[in-house]
């Protein structure tokens, strides 16, 4: 009989690949401790190249692991839930909008952790909100270790995971939109696109580094860049005139409302 896997994975999409790759790279798990169920042959090759074991189907994976990472799209979940029924694994769901209770009802699972990671997990700089309140301290340590292998993890109550989705889960897209707009603004002022991209990227990276390391508040950092009657103040006045902060608040609220609509 093949040995039990430490981590089973249902669905081998981009996020699952990032988590598995990070766990192996950081030495949190050995490749042979992971069993993946994924029907797409190109994705199966990716995991095979990592040395990960591949299952014939969802039932085999669910029955053969201690922890089960569910990384299918929420709309696909009903079709696979029955195949997970009877598993005694600790379920780790990264499905947006699917509550722990809905996962339990569909699968009969006793222990479910709900996680909201984000795209930068793929480069080891992710942020994950976690609700591990069903789990023992040992199980919680495993889940946090898994996501800390690809970034940072913070425990929050499930009631805040929709907010985490709006701020962090969807947040990278907001950053990319701001960067794209800043680059286009540079081009409009005569810079080449590569020049504008380099200046914009380094400016954002430097700003974030300062925000993380400085003892000053964000308001104080804004003031430090702003000289009375200067260029920064002119730009900030334009942002305020266009209700930049209100636009961000409304965008996050829209993402949170959509997350709630997807919830059960």
Secondary structure per residue as TSV (DSSP state, phi and psi in degrees):
chain	resnum	aa	ss	phi	psi
A	1	X	-	360.0	131.6
A	2	X	-	-66.7	143.0
A	3	X	-	-66.5	151.5
A	4	X	-	-67.0	137.7
A	5	X	E	-82.1	147.6
A	6	X	E	-71.7	-44.6
A	7	X	E	-127.0	124.3
A	8	X	E	-102.3	147.3
A	9	X	E	-128.6	123.8
A	10	X	E	-104.0	107.1
A	11	X	-	100.1	119.4
A	12	X	-	-110.4	39.9
A	13	X	S	-72.5	-168.9
A	14	X	H	-58.9	-44.9
A	15	X	H	-67.7	-42.4
A	16	X	H	-61.6	-40.9
A	17	X	H	-60.3	-43.0
A	18	X	H	-63.8	-43.4
A	19	X	H	-66.0	-46.4
A	20	X	H	-64.2	-45.1
A	21	X	H	-61.8	-42.8
A	22	X	H	-65.5	-41.5
A	23	X	H	-62.3	-38.9
A	24	X	H	-72.2	-45.0
A	25	X	H	-61.1	-41.3
A	26	X	T	-79.2	-7.8
A	27	X	T	78.6	14.3
A	28	X	S	-70.4	-36.8
A	29	X	S	-135.0	147.7
A	30	X	-	-85.4	150.1
A	31	X	G	-55.6	-38.1
A	32	X	G	-72.8	-7.8
A	33	X	G	-87.4	-0.6
A	34	X	E	-115.9	136.4
A	35	X	E	-126.8	125.0
A	36	X	E	-117.3	135.8
A	37	X	E	-110.9	113.9
A	38	X	-	-153.7	120.9
A	39	X	-	-76.0	-26.6
A	40	X	-	-71.1	124.5
A	41	X	H	-65.7	-37.2
A	42	X	H	-65.8	-37.3
A	43	X	H	-71.3	-37.6
A	44	X	H	-59.9	-37.9
A	45	X	H	-63.9	-36.4
A	46	X	H	-60.3	-46.3
A	47	X	H	-70.4	-36.7
A	48	X	H	-61.6	-40.6
A	49	X	H	-64.5	-25.0
A	50	X	T	-82.8	-6.9
A	51	X	T	87.4	10.2
A	52	X	-	-79.8	144.2
A	53	X	E	-75.5	144.7
A	54	X	E	-114.0	135.5
A	55	X	-	-94.7	160.2
A	56	X	S	-77.2	-23.8
A	57	X	S	-171.8	179.3
A	58	X	H	-65.9	-38.4
A	59	X	H	-61.9	-44.1
A	60	X	H	-60.1	-45.2
A	61	X	H	-63.9	-47.6
A	62	X	H	-62.4	-31.7
A	63	X	H	-87.3	-6.7
A	64	X	S	-122.1	20.7
A	65	X	E	-137.8	159.5
A	66	X	E	-86.4	-39.5
A	67	X	E	-123.1	141.7
A	68	X	E	-126.0	111.6
A	69	X	E	-87.1	117.8
A	70	X	E	-100.3	108.9
A	71	X	-	-126.6	37.1
A	72	X	S	-92.0	163.9
A	73	X	-	-67.8	144.9
A	74	X	H	-53.6	-36.8
A	75	X	H	-72.5	-17.9
A	76	X	H	-88.2	-22.5
A	77	X	H	-54.1	-44.7
A	78	X	H	-55.7	-31.9
A	79	X	H	-73.3	-24.4
A	80	X	H	-105.3	-12.8
A	81	X	H	-58.0	-41.8
A	82	X	H	-62.1	-34.0
A	83	X	H	-70.4	-15.9
A	84	X	H	-95.5	-7.8
A	85	X	T	-60.7	136.6
A	86	X	T	92.3	-10.1
A	87	X	-	-68.0	138.3
A	88	X	-	-98.7	11.4
A	89	X	S	-73.0	160.9
A	90	X	E	-81.0	119.7
A	91	X	E	-83.0	136.0
A	92	X	E	-122.0	103.9
A	93	X	E	-99.8	127.8
A	94	X	-	-112.7	22.4
A	95	X	-	-79.3	125.0
A	96	X	T	-64.6	132.3
A	97	X	T	82.5	-13.9
A	98	X	-	-85.7	115.3
A	99	X	-	-72.4	161.4
A	100	X	H	-60.5	-41.0
A	101	X	H	-63.3	-38.5
A	102	X	H	-67.2	-35.9
A	103	X	H	-67.4	-40.9
A	104	X	H	-63.7	-44.2
A	105	X	H	-61.8	-41.0
A	106	X	H	-76.1	-27.8
A	107	X	H	-118.2	-17.8
A	108	X	-	79.2	10.3
A	109	X	-	-63.5	144.8
A	110	X	S	-93.2	-33.2
A	111	X	-	-124.5	122.5
A	112	X	E	-132.4	128.1
A	113	X	E	-104.0	135.6
A	114	X	E	-112.4	128.8
A	115	X	E	-127.3	140.6
A	116	X	E	-120.8	94.6
A	117	X	-	-87.3	178.9
A	118	X	-	-136.2	171.9
A	119	X	G	-57.4	-37.5
A	120	X	G	-62.8	-3.8
A	121	X	G	-54.2	-29.5
A	122	X	G	-68.0	-17.3
A	123	X	G	-119.2	19.2
A	124	X	T	74.6	16.8
A	125	X	-	-126.3	32.6
A	126	X	E	-78.7	170.9
A	127	X	E	-134.5	128.0
A	128	X	E	-126.5	127.4
A	129	X	E	-88.6	133.9
A	130	X	E	-128.3	138.6
A	131	X	E	-118.8	102.6
A	132	X	-	-112.5	27.9
A	133	X	T	-65.9	-19.2
A	134	X	T	-79.0	-13.9
A	135	X	S	-98.1	156.8
A	136	X	-	-73.1	168.4
A	137	X	H	-60.9	-38.5
A	138	X	H	-64.0	-43.7
A	139	X	H	-68.2	-40.4
A	140	X	H	-61.8	-40.8
A	141	X	H	-61.9	-37.4
A	142	X	H	-65.2	-47.6
A	143	X	H	-61.7	-45.6
A	144	X	H	-64.9	-39.9
A	145	X	H	-61.8	-37.3
A	146	X	H	-62.4	-43.9
A	147	X	H	-85.0	-23.1
A	148	X	H	-73.6	-13.8
A	149	X	T	-71.4	-16.5
A	150	X	T	-124.6	20.1
A	151	X	E	149.9	-132.8
A	152	X	E	-123.7	153.4
A	153	X	E	-133.4	138.9
A	154	X	E	-133.0	127.9
A	155	X	E	-76.5	128.3
A	156	X	-	-138.0	156.8
A	157	X	-	-68.2	152.5
A	158	X	G	-56.9	-30.5
A	159	X	G	-61.9	-18.5
A	160	X	G	-99.6	-2.3
A	161	X	H	-68.7	-27.3
A	162	X	H	-67.6	-37.2
A	163	X	H	-65.7	-40.4
A	164	X	H	-59.9	-40.2
A	165	X	I	-59.1	-45.7
A	166	X	I	-68.1	-35.4
A	167	X	I	-89.0	-49.7
A	168	X	I	-104.7	-44.8
A	169	X	I	-60.8	-48.2
A	170	X	T	-88.9	-14.1
A	171	X	H	-54.8	-38.6
A	172	X	H	-55.4	-34.4
A	173	X	H	-64.2	-34.6
A	174	X	H	-64.9	-41.2
A	175	X	H	-62.9	-43.6
A	176	X	H	-66.2	-36.3
A	177	X	H	-65.1	-43.2
A	178	X	H	-62.3	-44.7
A	179	X	H	-59.9	-45.3
A	180	X	H	-60.6	-42.1
A	181	X	H	-65.8	-41.0
A	182	X	H	-65.9	-39.6
A	183	X	H	-63.9	-45.5
A	184	X	H	-63.7	-34.4
A	185	X	H	-65.8	-40.0
A	186	X	H	-63.1	-42.2
A	187	X	H	-62.8	-39.9
A	188	X	H	-63.1	-24.3
A	189	X	T	-94.5	8.4
A	190	X	T	107.4	-3.8
A	191	X	-	-76.7	155.1
A	192	X	-	-75.3	159.9
A	193	X	H	-62.1	-43.3
A	194	X	H	-61.0	-39.0
A	195	X	H	-61.9	-50.3
A	196	X	H	-61.7	-39.4
A	197	X	H	-64.4	-44.0
A	198	X	H	-62.0	-46.3
A	199	X	H	-65.3	-41.3
A	200	X	H	-67.5	-46.3
A	201	X	H	-62.6	-46.3
A	202	X	H	-68.2	-34.0
A	203	X	H	-64.8	-43.7
A	204	X	H	-66.3	-44.9
A	205	X	H	-62.3	-42.7
A	206	X	H	-65.6	-40.0
A	207	X	H	-62.9	-43.2
A	208	X	H	-66.1	-41.2
A	209	X	H	-60.7	-42.9
A	210	X	H	-65.4	-42.6
A	211	X	H	-62.3	-35.1
A	212	X	H	-78.4	-29.3
A	213	X	H	-101.4	-21.8
A	214	X	-	-79.8	147.8
A	215	X	S	-82.7	-8.7
A	216	X	S	-77.2	150.3
A	217	X	-	-72.5	165.5
A	218	X	H	-62.4	-37.1
A	219	X	H	-61.6	-40.0
A	220	X	H	-68.1	-36.6
A	221	X	H	-67.2	-39.2
A	222	X	H	-60.0	-44.9
A	223	X	H	-63.1	-33.6
A	224	X	H	-65.9	-27.4
A	225	X	H	-88.3	-15.1
A	226	X	-	-102.4	115.6
A	227	X	-	-101.0	138.1
A	228	X	T	-55.2	124.8
A	229	X	T	76.9	7.6
A	230	X	S	-92.9	-171.4
A	231	X	H	-69.0	-40.5
A	232	X	H	-64.4	-42.1
A	233	X	H	-61.6	-39.6
A	234	X	H	-61.7	-42.6
A	235	X	H	-67.4	-43.8
A	236	X	H	-63.6	-38.1
A	237	X	H	-61.7	-37.5
A	238	X	H	-66.5	-43.5
A	239	X	H	-57.6	-45.4
A	240	X	H	-66.9	-38.6
A	241	X	H	-61.0	-35.4
A	242	X	T	-87.8	5.7
A	243	X	T	56.7	51.3
A	244	X	H	-57.5	-47.8
A	245	X	H	-62.7	-41.9
A	246	X	H	-62.5	-37.0
A	247	X	H	-63.3	-41.2
A	248	X	H	-65.8	-44.2
A	249	X	H	-58.9	-43.2
A	250	X	H	-68.8	-36.8
A	251	X	H	-65.1	-46.0
A	252	X	H	-63.6	-40.8
A	253	X	H	-61.1	-39.1
A	254	X	H	-63.8	-40.9
A	255	X	H	-66.0	-40.6
A	256	X	H	-65.5	-43.0
A	257	X	H	-62.6	-38.6
A	258	X	H	-67.1	-38.4
A	259	X	H	-61.5	-40.1
A	260	X	H	-66.5	-35.8
A	261	X	H	-64.4	-31.5
A	262	X	H	-80.4	-16.2
A	263	X	-	-73.5	159.9
A	264	X	-	-114.6	360.0
